[in-house]
Amino acid sequence: MNTGSVVEFLGKVPLLQRLTNSSLKSIAQVLVFKRYERDYVVRRDEEVEGVYFIFQGQAQVLGSAGEHDSSEFLLKPFDFFGRGIFGNVYSADVVALSQLTCFLLMSHHCSLLDTNPISDPAKDLETPCLVQRILSLDPLDESPHLCASFFLVVESFRGFTIPNAPTFGKVLEGNLLALAAATNTVESTKIVHNLHSYFLLVGDITIPILYEVNHLRDGNNFATRRVDARQKGKTIFILFASFQRDQQGFDHQESNMPRMSPPETLVTREEMIERRITDPLLPRDYRNKIAAEKILTWPIDIRFCEPSYYTEQTKSPPRLNYWFRARGKLSDDQALHRCVVAFASDLIFACIGLNPHRRKGMSAAALSLDHSLWFHRPLRADDWLLFVMVNPTSFQSRGLTTGEMFNRKGELVVSLTQEALLKEAVTIKPIFGAKL
């Protein structure tokens, strides 16, 4: 085949449709042509040669994981497979059902598939923290003013969702910006020790949010703030936060950090997604779907402790463990670290309540109703923290998730709870309106 024909073929492969035409030409020039009779194409646990693209014929993936239709593991022209989620070995046997012809992109050329290169952890530690860009707030008052109705001091700030921030179609940085706004009104010797958030309406990520900070209390050792987040004249979010001056006191801990693999031995969330795309033990339609989606690099580096073959279409236990840290270097300001942890805590927390109820063809959403954090000890958000979470119960469309965060020494630094609205829907379209 000439290069033009190969490029035309590659353009119809779901994995490659996110690439430019020049990238497809580069790939076409290094492909290896392979032909098989009724025989094994690859064997489970063999070292990965590269990524296969099926040109003619059919192949079957043996030993599929989970509860899936076997037809989802029948590979046809334009289908693809490669390394599995557990590393550079094949996760399953793949057998040719007839005469099979494939193109093989060898492992040393697989960097040609990258549209969003995986970040370098060493460089992350040297660069300014990405999440600090999300912390951008504009003060709207030259000086605090009194609310005549309640004799409260009120200060206002404006924040917005920055481009390429993780959103899932909704405002995610509410905890972060509301807490940052509250922190800006408290003397620096007092640090947040707990916060309670109530999510009232779905926010609009395309327009700014007004954060009104009410001074509820300013004592010798404690201060309390209420933040009302408003859009289009409506309150969409309320946060209560309490701040405390450093004081000596009793110290004990009953919670024990579970034993998990060190984060350095685990792959990033973004690399795990890439591995899931090419793992033949995952359903073909699922792999094609995530292959078509743009993989954004989050400002938080997440390393899942227990990679699995569960998808949004299969049931799984309502629990999750992962290490996380901010990408980049943060200052030593403890208030900043706690703001970043508040943001990171809401990225995946609520949705694990859906896990036991997932099934093929189901669309569902987990919408936060309230979210609480207690900060027990000083922490660094740019160093690894283990997030252990479980959803003990769901009933009448509400699910409760609890969590604990530990530093690498095993110290419990944060406790969390979140209640979410768990809803099944045919089509989920975030809109500016009530969640209920």
TORNU-151072 format. One line per 3 residues: their letters; for each residue x, y, z of N, C-alpha, C. Coordinates in steps of 0.02 Angstrom, whole numbers. Layout:
<atoms>
A) X:Y:Z:X:Y:Z:X:Y:Z; ...
</atoms>
This chain:
<atoms>
MNT) 42:-60:0:0:0:0:44:62:0; 21:113:-35:58:176:-33:42:216:30; 81:267:43:74:305:105:6:338:109
GSV) -19:363:53:-84:396:53:-140:350:75; -138:287:51:-190:239:70:-185:221:144; -124:215:169:-115:199:240:-140:257:284
VEF) -126:318:264:-149:377:301:-225:379:301; -256:363:244:-329:362:240:-358:310:288; -326:251:292:-347:200:339:-339:224:411
LGK) -281:252:427:-268:274:495:-318:327:518; -340:369:472:-387:421:488:-455:396:511; -469:331:498:-533:301:519:-527:261:583
VPL) -466:257:611:-455:222:674:-474:269:731; -520:250:776:-542:296:829:-485:325:871; -435:284:885:-379:308:926:-343:366:893
LQR) -342:368:827:-300:415:790:-338:476:765; -403:478:775:-442:533:748:-430:599:783; -395:598:839:-377:660:874:-311:688:848
LTN) -278:652:802:-213:674:777:-220:714:713; -171:756:699:-170:795:637:-149:750:579; -161:774:518:-142:736:458:-67:726:454
SSL) -29:775:475:45:768:473:68:714:522; 34:709:580:51:656:628:35:587:599; -21:582:564:-39:518:532:13:498:480
KSI) 38:547:443:90:532:393:154:507:427; 171:537:483:231:515:520:222:443:544; 162:427:568:149:359:591:151:310:533
AQV) 121:329:477:119:285:419:188:264:395; 236:308:404:304:294:379:342:245:421; 318:230:483:356:185:526:317:122:544
LVF) 257:113:517:217:54:533:249:-10:506; 238:-64:542:260:-131:520:199:-171:500; 201:-202:440:145:-241:415:149:-312:444
KRY) 94:-337:471:92:-403:502:34:-444:473; 46:-510:463:-7:-554:439:-9:-617:481; -70:-639:499:-79:-698:542:-133:-743:512
ERD) -123:-808:521:-175:-857:506:-214:-868:571; -251:-921:578:-289:-934:639:-240:-952:695; -216:-902:729:-163:-913:778:-163:-853:827
YVV) -123:-859:878:-117:-804:925:-83:-744:893; -112:-686:903:-79:-623:881:-32:-601:937; -58:-600:998:-15:-586:1057:-37:-634:1112
RRD) 7:-647:1159:-7:-689:1216:-6:-648:1280; -50:-665:1325:-53:-631:1390:14:-633:1425; 33:-578:1456:95:-569:1494:158:-565:1451
EEV) 150:-568:1384:207:-556:1341:224:-482:1342; 288:-466:1333:308:-396:1330:277:-363:1269; 253:-302:1279:219:-265:1226:268:-246:1170
EGV) 248:-263:1108:287:-240:1050:266:-170:1030; 202:-155:1039:177:-90:1018:101:-92:1014; 72:-48:973:0:-44:964:-18:-73:896
YFI) -68:-118:896:-91:-150:835:-154:-114:808; -156:-104:742:-215:-78:709:-238:-130:658; -300:-155:667:-324:-209:624:-346:-181:556
FQG) -317:-208:503:-331:-185:435:-383:-230:400; -373:-295:403:-420:-342:373:-427:-403:419; -488:-433:420:-500:-492:460:-528:-475:529
QAQ) -534:-527:571:-561:-518:638:-518:-556:689; -519:-530:751:-483:-562:806:-527:-560:868; -514:-607:914:-553:-612:975:-508:-602:1035
VLG) -531:-561:1082:-495:-553:1146:-521:-607:1193; -476:-646:1221:-496:-700:1266:-489:-679:1339; -536:-704:1380:-531:-689:1452:-551:-619:1469
SAG) -605:-592:1438:-626:-524:1451:-645:-514:1523; -635:-452:1549:-647:-436:1619:-717:-409:1629; -747:-427:1685:-811:-397:1704:-870:-428:1667
EHD) -928:-395:1676:-991:-419:1646:-1003:-381:1581; -980:-409:1527:-987:-376:1462:-1010:-425:1410; -1041:-398:1358:-1059:-437:1299:-996:-458:1263
SSE) -989:-522:1248:-929:-547:1215:-916:-513:1148; -970:-488:1116:-961:-455:1051:-920:-391:1057; -917:-363:1118:-878:-302:1128:-803:-317:1128
FLL) -785:-381:1126:-715:-400:1125:-696:-435:1060; -741:-428:1009:-727:-450:942:-697:-391:904; -635:-398:883:-599:-343:850:-604:-349:775
KPF) -622:-293:743:-633:-290:671:-589:-236:641; -590:-227:575:-550:-173:545:-563:-106:578; -509:-69:587:-505:-3:620:-503:-8:696
DFF) -511:-69:724:-502:-77:796:-427:-80:812; -411:-74:876:-340:-69:896:-332:-98:966; -271:-114:984:-256:-135:1052:-181:-131:1063
GRG) -161:-128:1127:-90:-124:1144:-79:-143:1216; -39:-103:1251:-22:-121:1320:-83:-115:1365; -80:-151:1423:-134:-149:1471:-122:-100:1527
IFG) -170:-96:1573:-166:-46:1626:-112:-62:1678; -88:-124:1679:-39:-142:1730:33:-140:1705; 45:-111:1648:114:-103:1627:127:-125:1556
NVY) 190:-136:1540:211:-149:1472:208:-223:1454; 153:-255:1472:139:-323:1450:67:-324:1425; 53:-372:1382:-16:-379:1357:-59:-410:1412
SAD) -120:-384:1418:-164:-405:1473:-207:-466:1455; -207:-485:1390:-251:-540:1369:-222:-574:1307; -247:-635:1294:-232:-668:1230:-277:-637:1176
VVA) -248:-624:1119:-286:-601:1060:-273:-651:1004; -328:-680:978:-323:-735:930:-355:-714:864; -321:-728:809:-349:-715:742:-403:-767:727
LSQ) -463:-745:707:-517:-791:691:-517:-811:618; -480:-774:578:-473:-788:507:-405:-760:486; -393:-758:422:-331:-725:402:-335:-652:423
LTC) -284:-630:459:-286:-564:490:-225:-524:467; -236:-463:447:-181:-417:431:-186:-356:476; -130:-335:502:-127:-279:549:-68:-234:532
FLL) -73:-173:556:-15:-128:558:7:-123:630; 72:-127:641:99:-124:709:142:-61:716; 124:-19:764:166:38:781:209:17:840
MSH) 274:9:827:319:-17:878:323:31:938; 339:1:996:338:39:1059:382:101:1056; 440:96:1023:485:154:1022:460:210:978
HCS) 405:197:941:375:251:901:308:275:930; 288:247:988:221:263:1015:214:334:1040; 270:370:1047:265:440:1065:230:481:1010
LLD) 227:452:949:191:486:895:116:490:908; 91:451:956:20:452:972:2:509:1020; 52:540:1050:39:591:1101:12:655:1071
TNP) -44:677:1098:-70:744:1082:-61:790:1141; -53:761:1200:-44:800:1261:8:764:1303; 73:776:1290:125:737:1323:118:737:1399
ISD) 130:677:1428:126:670:1500:178:716:1533; 156:752:1585:202:799:1618:258:762:1654; 313:796:1661:372:768:1695:367:787:1769
PAK) 360:736:1814:353:752:1886:411:794:1912; 472:782:1888:529:821:1911:521:894:1892; 497:907:1831:487:977:1810:428:1008:1847
DLE) 377:967:1863:319:993:1900:342:1026:1965; 391:995:1998:413:1021:2063:452:1086:2056; 477:1101:1996:517:1161:1986:475:1219:1961
TPC) 415:1207:1936:375:1259:1905:323:1285:1953; 298:1347:1942:244:1373:1985:183:1328:1982; 148:1324:2038:91:1278:2044:34:1300:1998
LVQ) 10:1254:1956:-43:1269:1909:-107:1289:1943; -121:1259:2001:-185:1272:2034:-188:1344:2060; -131:1377:2068:-131:1446:2091:-163:1492:2040
RIL) -162:1473:1976:-196:1514:1925:-272:1514:1938; -298:1458:1964:-370:1454:1978:-388:1499:2038; -337:1516:2079:-349:1556:2139:-358:1630:2125
SLD) -359:1649:2062:-363:1720:2045:-429:1750:2068; -423:1800:2112:-482:1836:2138:-470:1911:2132; -522:1947:2112:-518:2020:2109:-558:2050:2166
PLD) -525:2086:2212:-564:2121:2265:-605:2177:2234; -668:2182:2255:-713:2232:2227:-725:2290:2274; -701:2286:2335:-710:2340:2384:-643:2367:2404
ESP) -636:2433:2405:-575:2463:2431:-569:2453:2506; -627:2449:2539:-628:2436:2612:-691:2400:2629; -692:2359:2682:-753:2324:2702:-809:2373:2718
HLC) -871:2350:2708:-929:2393:2723:-977:2355:2768; -1021:2392:2801:-1070:2363:2847:-1134:2346:2809; -1160:2286:2823:-1227:2267:2800:-1277:2293:2852
ASF) -1315:2344:2835:-1358:2378:2884:-1409:2331:2915; -1433:2281:2877:-1486:2237:2902:-1462:2194:2960; -1399:2173:2958:-1375:2126:3008:-1314:2152:3047
FLV) -1292:2214:3032:-1234:2244:3064:-1172:2199:3055; -1164:2171:2994:-1107:2129:2979:-1060:2165:2932; -995:2152:2939:-947:2177:2892:-946:2131:2831
VES) -950:2159:2771:-953:2120:2709:-898:2144:2662; -861:2096:2633:-812:2111:2582:-828:2068:2520; -815:2095:2461:-834:2062:2399:-774:2049:2354
FRG) -776:1992:2319:-723:1972:2273:-756:1942:2211; -720:1944:2155:-745:1914:2094:-695:1861:2070; -722:1802:2052:-681:1747:2026:-713:1718:1964
FTI) -674:1678:1928:-699:1648:1866:-664:1582:1853; -694:1542:1809:-665:1478:1789:-615:1490:1733; -552:1471:1744:-501:1483:1693:-506:1431:1638
PNA) -482:1447:1577:-483:1398:1522:-444:1335:1541; -469:1277:1519:-438:1211:1528:-437:1187:1600; -472:1222:1645:-479:1195:1713:-529:1137:1711
PTF) -518:1085:1753:-567:1031:1755:-634:1056:1779; -688:1043:1741:-754:1069:1760:-809:1016:1759; -804:966:1713:-858:918:1703:-923:955:1687
GKV) -918:1015:1656:-977:1053:1638:-1007:1092:1696; -973:1095:1753:-1000:1132:1811:-943:1166:1847; -961:1214:1890:-911:1251:1928:-882:1205:1981
LEG) -816:1192:1978:-784:1148:2027:-742:1185:2078; -724:1248:2061:-677:1283:2105:-712:1324:2159; -777:1311:2170:-814:1350:2220:-783:1348:2289
NLL) -767:1287:2314:-735:1281:2379:-670:1320:2382; -630:1313:2329:-564:1345:2327:-570:1421:2330; -610:1451:2285:-614:1523:2282:-652:1553:2341
ALA) -705:1519:2363:-741:1544:2422:-696:1543:2483; -658:1489:2492:-613:1486:2549:-557:1537:2542; -532:1546:2481:-480:1597:2470:-506:1667:2486
AAT) -569:1680:2465:-599:1746:2480:-606:1756:2555; -630:1704:2591:-637:1709:2663:-569:1718:2697; -519:1682:2673:-451:1686:2702:-423:1756:2695
NTV) -439:1789:2640:-413:1857:2628:-440:1908:2678; -493:1890:2715:-523:1938:2762:-505:1923:2835; -462:1872:2846:-444:1851:2913:-370:1865:2924
EST) -352:1886:2985:-281:1899:2999:-240:1836:2988; -179:1844:2964:-138:1789:2940:-120:1738:2994; -125:1757:3058:-108:1709:3112:-163:1659:3124
KIV) -221:1668:3094:-277:1621:3101:-285:1582:3036; -285:1515:3043:-288:1471:2985:-353:1431:2987; -382:1418:2929:-445:1381:2926:-436:1311:2957
HNL) -483:1291:2999:-481:1224:3027:-543:1183:3009; -596:1216:2987:-652:1177:2958:-692:1221:2911; -727:1189:2865:-772:1225:2820:-831:1180:2804
HSY) -888:1212:2792:-949:1177:2774:-981:1214:2715; -991:1178:2660:-1016:1209:2599:-1085:1181:2582; -1127:1224:2554:-1193:1203:2531:-1201:1226:2458
FLL) -1213:1178:2414:-1220:1192:2343:-1294:1198:2326; -1316:1257:2307:-1387:1271:2299:-1410:1267:2226; -1372:1297:2181:-1388:1298:2110:-1326:1279:2070
VGD) -1337:1253:2010:-1281:1237:1965:-1255:1302:1936; -1189:1314:1944:-1159:1375:1919:-1146:1374:1845; -1136:1433:1817:-1120:1442:1746:-1045:1455:1740
ITI) -1008:1409:1708:-935:1416:1704:-913:1471:1656; -959:1500:1619:-940:1549:1568:-941:1621:1594; -967:1632:1654:-971:1700:1681:-940:1702:1751
PIL) -916:1761:1772:-885:1767:1839:-934:1753:1895; -907:1738:1953:-946:1728:2014:-927:1782:2064; -978:1811:2096:-967:1861:2149:-966:1825:2216
YEV) -912:1835:2255:-905:1805:2321:-912:1860:2373; -966:1857:2412:-978:1906:2466:-960:1874:2533; -911:1901:2567:-885:1873:2629:-915:1912:2688
NHL) -952:1877:2730:-982:1907:2789:-940:1890:2851; -921:1941:2889:-882:1931:2951:-931:1913:3006; -936:1849:3023:-983:1829:3076:-952:1835:3145
RDG) -887:1825:3150:-854:1829:3215:-780:1842:3207; -753:1884:3252:-681:1896:3255:-661:1896:3329; -642:1837:3355:-622:1831:3424:-547:1831:3432
NNF) -524:1820:3493:-452:1819:3506:-418:1760:3471; -451:1701:3473:-420:1641:3446:-457:1613:3385; -520:1631:3375:-560:1604:3321:-592:1661:3281
ATR) -602:1647:3217:-641:1692:3173:-686:1649:3130; -744:1675:3113:-793:1638:3073:-816:1682:3015; -821:1651:2956:-843:1687:2896:-897:1647:2860
RVD) -943:1683:2830:-992:1653:2784:-981:1685:2716; -976:1643:2665:-967:1668:2597:-1027:1648:2555; -1058:1698:2524:-1113:1686:2477:-1086:1696:2407
ARQ) -1088:1642:2366:-1067:1646:2296:-1128:1659:2253; -1125:1712:2212:-1185:1734:2176:-1171:1741:2101; -1220:1722:2062:-1220:1732:1989:-1290:1753:1968
KGK) -1292:1800:1922:-1357:1823:1895:-1406:1843:1950; -1379:1870:2004:-1421:1893:2059:-1445:1839:2105; -1423:1776:2095:-1445:1720:2136:-1386:1691:2175
TIF) -1400:1669:2237:-1350:1634:2277:-1346:1562:2254; -1287:1541:2229:-1280:1473:2204:-1242:1427:2252; -1210:1458:2302:-1164:1419:2344:-1152:1458:2409
ILF) -1152:1424:2466:-1137:1455:2530:-1082:1416:2565; -1035:1452:2593:-981:1420:2630:-975:1452:2699; -971:1410:2751:-954:1433:2818:-884:1407:2834
ASF) -841:1450:2858:-772:1429:2874:-753:1458:2942; -718:1417:2981:-693:1438:3046:-616:1438:3045; -587:1489:3074:-514:1498:3075:-490:1501:3147
QRD) -431:1473:3159:-405:1470:3228:-332:1490:3230; -315:1528:3283:-245:1543:3296:-211:1480:3322; -147:1470:3307:-110:1411:3329:-109:1407:3405
QQG) -131:1350:3432:-133:1340:3504:-108:1270:3521; -77:1264:3579:-53:1199:3603:-112:1161:3635; -113:1094:3628:-167:1055:3657:-153:981:3654
FDH) -204:941:3667:-198:869:3667:-186:843:3595; -156:784:3591:-140:756:3524:-146:681:3527; -191:651:3488:-194:579:3480:-225:563:3412
QES) -219:502:3390:-246:480:3325:-264:407:3328; -327:391:3313:-351:322:3311:-350:294:3240; -361:336:3190:-362:313:3120:-293:293:3097
NMP) -289:237:3062:-226:213:3034:-227:217:2958; -172:240:2930:-167:243:2858:-160:173:2829; -201:154:2780:-194:87:2750:-129:82:2711
RMS) -104:21:2705:-42:10:2668:-57:13:2593; -22:57:2558:-31:66:2487:37:71:2453; 39:56:2389:102:64:2351:123:137:2353
PPE) 188:151:2356:211:220:2356:190:255:2291; 176:320:2293:152:355:2233:202:354:2176; 267:352:2192:318:352:2140:315:289:2096
TLV) 284:235:2122:280:173:2084:216:170:2042; 173:220:2047:108:221:2013:109:272:1956; 65:262:1907:64:308:1850:13:363:1862
TRE) 20:418:1826:-26:474:1833:-95:456:1807; -144:494:1828:-213:485:1803:-214:489:1727; -178:536:1698:-178:546:1626:-147:486:1590
EMI) -92:459:1617:-61:400:1585:-105:339:1593; -141:333:1650:-186:277:1660:-243:278:1608; -268:338:1593:-319:344:1541:-292:319:1474
ERR) -231:339:1458:-200:317:1395:-193:241:1393; -175:211:1449:-169:138:1452:-236:104:1443; -288:133:1473:-355:103:1467:-379:104:1395
ITD) -359:154:1357:-380:159:1287:-355:99:1247; -295:75:1261:-266:22:1221:-272:-47:1253; -300:-52:1313:-305:-117:1347:-361:-159:1317
PLL) -346:-216:1285:-399:-256:1252:-448:-288:1301; -433:-288:1366:-479:-317:1414:-536:-270:1432; -533:-208:1406:-589:-162:1414:-631:-162:1351
PRD) -698:-152:1357:-742:-156:1299:-722:-108:1243; -730:-131:1182:-710:-92:1124:-745:-24:1122; -811:-23:1133:-848:40:1129:-825:90:1182
YRN) -810:64:1241:-785:107:1295:-717:137:1275; -674:96:1248:-607:121:1228:-612:172:1173; -658:160:1125:-667:208:1070:-693:275:1096
KIA) -737:271:1146:-765:333:1174:-712:376:1207; -671:346:1250:-621:386:1285:-564:406:1238; -554:367:1185:-503:385:1135:-522:450:1100
AEK) -587:462:1093:-611:521:1057:-611:584:1101; -603:575:1167:-605:632:1212:-536:662:1221; -535:728:1230:-471:762:1243:-451:751:1315
ILT) -391:729:1326:-366:716:1394:-330:778:1419; -362:814:1464:-331:873:1493:-287:855:1552; -231:889:1558:-188:879:1617:-216:921:1674
WPI) -238:888:1727:-266:923:1784:-211:958:1824; -228:1011:1860:-178:1044:1903:-161:1002:1964; -198:948:1976:-184:902:2030:-160:835:2001
DIR) -102:812:2022:-74:748:2000:-105:693:2043; -143:648:2011:-178:594:2046:-148:527:2025; -133:484:2074:-106:417:2062:-152:366:2096
FCE) -192:329:2057:-238:280:2085:-199:221:2114; -217:200:2175:-180:148:2210:-196:78:2183; -258:69:2159:-280:2:2138:-313:5:2070
PSY) -274:7:2016:-303:8:1948:-351:-50:1938; -405:-39:1903:-455:-92:1893:-485:-87:1823; -525:-137:1807:-559:-138:1741:-631:-114:1745
YTE) -650:-83:1800:-717:-56:1805:-725:5:1758; -785:14:1732:-802:72:1691:-865:103:1718; -887:159:1687:-950:190:1709:-1011:148:1691
QTK) -1000:91:1657:-1054:46:1637:-1054:-19:1677; -1010:-25:1727:-1006:-86:1766:-1006:-71:1841; -1036:-115:1880:-1039:-106:1952:-970:-115:1983
SPP) -958:-77:2037:-895:-83:2074:-907:-60:2145; -863:-77:2192:-872:-57:2261:-871:19:2269; -909:46:2317:-912:119:2326:-854:144:2369
RLN) -794:133:2345:-735:156:2382:-679:170:2333; -630:210:2353:-575:228:2309:-518:254:2353; -456:238:2331:-396:263:2365:-349:290:2312
YWF) -323:349:2324:-272:375:2278:-228:426:2314; -166:431:2288:-120:483:2309:-131:544:2265; -121:603:2294:-125:663:2253:-78:717:2280
RAR) -61:763:2237:-25:823:2256:-34:876:2201; -25:938:2219:-29:991:2169:31:986:2122; 19:1000:2058:74:1004:2011:110:1071:2021
GKL) 175:1068:2028:213:1130:2038:229:1141:2111; 265:1194:2124:289:1210:2191:247:1265:2221; 225:1254:2284:187:1305:2321:232:1340:2371
SDD) 212:1399:2391:248:1434:2444:236:1398:2510; 264:1424:2564:255:1393:2629:192:1418:2665; 151:1456:2632:90:1483:2663:40:1427:2675
QAL) 28:1410:2740:-17:1355:2757:-88:1367:2733; -110:1430:2732:-177:1446:2708:-185:1426:2635; -133:1438:2595:-135:1419:2524:-140:1344:2516
HRC) -102:1306:2555:-104:1233:2550:-173:1206:2567; -206:1236:2615:-273:1212:2634:-325:1230:2581; -317:1287:2549:-361:1305:2493:-354:1254:2436
VVA) -293:1235:2421:-281:1187:2366:-311:1119:2383; -303:1097:2446:-332:1033:2467:-408:1035:2462; -438:1091:2480:-511:1098:2474:-533:1089:2401
FAS) -495:1117:2355:-510:1109:2284:-502:1036:2262; -446:1005:2281:-431:937:2261:-481:887:2289; -510:903:2347:-554:855:2381:-619:844:2343
DLI) -637:888:2297:-703:884:2265:-700:859:2193; -642:836:2170:-635:817:2100:-670:751:2085; -665:701:2129:-692:634:2116:-735:610:2174
FAC) -737:646:2228:-764:623:2292:-835:596:2287; -882:635:2262:-953:618:2266:-973:559:2221; -940:552:2163:-964:505:2113:-955:432:2131
IGL) -915:415:2183:-906:345:2199:-971:314:2226; -1019:356:2247:-1083:331:2270:-1124:299:2214; -1106:314:2152:-1140:284:2095:-1114:214:2079
NPH) -1055:197:2103:-1021:136:2081:-1063:72:2087; -1099:60:2143:-1136:-4:2148:-1198:-7:2103; -1216:49:2072:-1278:52:2034:-1268:58:1958
RRK) -1206:59:1937:-1192:69:1866:-1212:7:1826; -1232:18:1765:-1249:-37:1720:-1243:-12:1648; -1243:-58:1602:-1235:-41:1532:-1293:3:1509
GMS) -1277:57:1475:-1328:101:1447:-1354:154:1495; -1328:154:1557:-1353:202:1606:-1313:266:1605; -1348:323:1606:-1317:388:1616:-1336:412:1685
AAA) -1288:437:1723:-1303:459:1791:-1258:517:1809; -1278:553:1860:-1239:610:1884:-1239:611:1960; -1184:634:1989:-1178:646:2061:-1169:721:2070
LSL) -1218:754:2100:-1216:826:2110:-1209:841:2184; -1157:878:2202:-1143:892:2272:-1200:933:2303; -1222:911:2362:-1270:949:2401:-1235:988:2457
DHS) -1190:954:2491:-1149:989:2542:-1082:953:2547; -1034:988:2576:-965:963:2578:-932:993:2640; -902:951:2682:-870:975:2743:-799:948:2749
LWF) -754:990:2774:-684:970:2786:-663:993:2855; -624:951:2888:-592:968:2951:-517:959:2942; -479:1013:2952:-406:1010:2946:-378:998:3016
HRP) -345:942:3026:-321:923:3092:-249:946:3105; -207:941:3054:-136:954:3063:-109:992:3003; -52:1026:3011:-21:1060:2954:-7:1010:2898
LRA) -10:1033:2836:1:989:2778:32:1028:2722; 57:991:2673:81:1021:2611:43:990:2553; 10:1032:2514:-29:1008:2457:16:993:2398
DDW) 80:1014:2399:126:997:2345:169:937:2362; 152:902:2417:183:839:2434:127:787:2436; 145:723:2430:94:671:2421:50:663:2482
LLF) -16:661:2470:-66:646:2520:-107:587:2496; -122:541:2541:-163:483:2524:-236:499:2541; -280:494:2492:-351:508:2500:-388:441:2501
VMV) -417:424:2559:-453:362:2569:-527:379:2576; -569:353:2531:-640:372:2532:-685:312:2525; -744:316:2555:-793:263:2552:-863:294:2556
NPT) -910:263:2520:-980:284:2524:-1017:229:2562; -1033:240:2627:-1063:186:2666:-1136:174:2651; -1171:224:2622:-1242:214:2609:-1269:265:2560
SFQ) -1320:244:2523:-1359:288:2479:-1432:269:2487; -1476:320:2489:-1547:307:2497:-1586:369:2476; -1643:357:2443:-1687:411:2421:-1649:464:2381
SRG) -1609:442:2334:-1572:483:2287:-1513:521:2318; -1498:509:2383:-1442:542:2414:-1389:491:2436; -1326:508:2423:-1271:465:2444:-1223:502:2489
LTT) -1199:470:2541:-1152:500:2587:-1083:470:2576; -1033:512:2566:-964:489:2558:-922:518:2614; -880:477:2644:-834:500:2696:-762:488:2673
GEM) -717:529:2697:-648:522:2675:-598:542:2729; -537:518:2721:-481:537:2764:-420:548:2719; -380:598:2738:-318:611:2702:-260:604:2751
FNR) -209:567:2729:-149:555:2769:-88:582:2733; -39:607:2771:25:623:2740:68:560:2738; 127:566:2711:168:506:2701:192:475:2766
KGE) 190:514:2820:210:487:2885:152:449:2918; 93:448:2886:36:414:2915:-7:457:2960; 8:521:2964:-31:567:3006:-96:585:2972
LVV) -151:583:3009:-215:604:2982:-217:680:2980; -221:709:2920:-218:781:2913:-286:812:2898; -331:774:2865:-397:801:2848:-449:745:2853
SLT) -508:763:2879:-567:719:2875:-620:755:2834; -660:716:2797:-707:746:2750:-773:708:2750; -827:742:2733:-891:711:2716:-921:749:2658
QEA) -962:714:2620:-999:747:2566:-1063:709:2554; -1118:745:2549:-1181:715:2528:-1195:739:2457; -1216:692:2414:-1227:709:2344:-1295:683:2321
LLK) -1323:717:2274:-1384:695:2240:-1362:647:2185; -1385:584:2188:-1367:533:2139:-1428:521:2094; -1421:540:2031:-1478:538:1986:-1462:501:1922
EAV) -1509:460:1900:-1505:429:1834:-1543:472:1785; -1514:481:1726:-1546:524:1676:-1531:498:1607; -1574:512:1559:-1562:493:1490:-1507:537:1461
TIK) -1513:602:1471:-1463:650:1449:-1451:698:1506; -1389:710:1523:-1371:755:1577:-1344:819:1547; -1381:874:1555:-1359:938:1530:-1356:988:1587
PIF) -1295:1004:1611:-1291:1054:1665:-1321:1120:1643; -1367:1147:1683:-1399:1211:1668:-1397:1254:1730; -1408:1319:1719:-1411:1364:1776:-1480:1360:1806
GAK) -1486:1323:1861:-1551:1314:1892:-1544:1269:1952; -1600:1255:1983:-1599:1213:2044:-1575:1143:2028; -1543:1111:2077:-1519:1043:2068:-1574:992:2078
L) -1627:1012:2113:-1678:964:2133:-1736:964:2084
</atoms>
